[in-house]
Amino acid sequence: MSTLWYYASEDRQMGPVPETELDKLVSTGVIFPYTLVWHEGMAEWQTYTSVRTVPGLVGMCSQCEEVELQSEMVRFGEKWVCVNCKDNYTQRLREGTLGGKMVYAGFWIRAGALLIDGVILLIVQLVIQAAYAGADALRTFNGYVLASQMVVLKLLQLAAQAAYHSYFVYQLGGTPGKLALGCRVVTADGAKLTWKRSIARYFASLISVSTLGIGYLIAAFDDQKRTLHDRICDTRVIVKSGRFV
């Protein structure tokens, strides 16, 4: 038997109507995504989009923040999750880690991770510099040309650093240094970072560097061990091996 629905229209309760009629009312613009609906068995009235999918309507994934068609997403309570994030989200549901208490990585473990990444990046920078010099760059006595070539070299090295931090944080949840010490970077609610936020976090870290390291030092005095760039991007660094207690 088809479910009978009631809907609100101009402060009045309308219905009941079967689901087929409800769909027609949506397609004709009588019922909107935000229209309150109810059927027997529901605890309270809810918006149409919170209980049913509107064809062609888009929504934002609560995990990766990408915009997708709701018809191609999965709804968990009030949260919409895209196909790419569904497996990870359901795994966290099974583990009971959603909404759990995160264990934040301390100042010294973060300093150790930063040191490991620094060594890796130093090697990368030297390789870039050697390759750049091998392409007949930096071999001129013309001061103007040499200065221009040095600017290009610094930009290449900066791009390599940005790619290193952004790629690993987005794809694996942390840089090799952090992963080696059992840490990962997440949002305030424990979700993985989006590509955009991963890039933004790297450039925000340059602000921490520009403060003579004070932006990093404040993590030692923050209850959630946040650096300045964590505060800017609303991120956390947690201990992966026992990240929730």
ABEGO torsion letter per residue (X at the ends): XBBBBBBBBGGBBBOBBBAAAAAAAAAAGABBAABBBBBBGBABBBBAAAABBBBGBBBBBAAAGBBBBAAABBBBEABBBBAAAAAAAAAAAAAGABGBBBBBBBAAAAAAAAAAAAAAAAAAAAAAAAAAAAAGBGBBABAAAAAAAAAAAAAAAAAAAAAAAAAAAAAAGEBAAAAAAGBBBBBAAGBBBBAAAAAAAAAAAAAAAAAGGAAAAAAAABAAGBBAAAAAAGBBBBBAABABX
